[in-house]
């Protein structure tokens, strides 16, 4: 069954959309978690400790997320390669549908996001990039995520790097969120422009939510 889905282009598009939806939901929940920075250290540190100590939730979620990311990347690369193979035929048979810059650069922006996630995990979760972060603990021995983020984003190079990465991620999502509706078959004739406009709005909302933390630290609003 999975073999048949993988072999058909529609099946791969479907897999890409399902995994994309899961990843977008994760990104949204993560952004909401980060916004708790504005509610003070107790609130965000309690939330982080709750996640870290729910082992029965944490590891299945990490495992699921990793599988989704791998399937999403695998289908993305394969579909792009297939599209390039058939491009000449497409030029000959019909006018190319209007492609935006975001849609034409999905492979590049997606690859950048994948590299960013590796860096991000080494930075905050594994703690090998800045050894100070691993030492930051709350009095009850949990990670002091509040202090970790303030410390990290007080360095303007780190803050700018994260802001740039969030820009690329949200550019990727500005096309991706619209495209997943198409691939999942959720489309009504004539509503396509509206769906893409709402997708761009959602991506903009994610961008504002994510960059608000490094920007607020740089401006001294969070300290
Ligand atoms: C300004 C933006 C972001 C900030 C400040 C941020 C912050 C953090 C922090 C502090 C952690 C570690 C939490 C802990 O160990 O308790 C973390 C984990 C993580 N973040 Fe982010 N993050 C950002 C954006 C993103 C984005 C855009 C993605 C995905 C595309 C992402 C993916 C992850 C993943 C996969 C983990 C590991 C979760 C785990 O298994 O423990 N982050 N993030």
Boltz pocket constraint, residues with backbone or C-beta under 6 A from the ligand:
constraints:
  - pocket:
      binder: B
      contacts: [[A, 27], [A, 30], [A, 34], [A, 48], [A, 52], [A, 58], [A, 62], [A, 113], [A, 117], [A, 120], [A, 121], [A, 124], [A, 125], [A, 143], [A, 145], [A, 148], [A, 149], [A, 162], [A, 166], [A, 169], [A, 210], [A, 211], [A, 213], [A, 214]]
      max_distance: 6.0
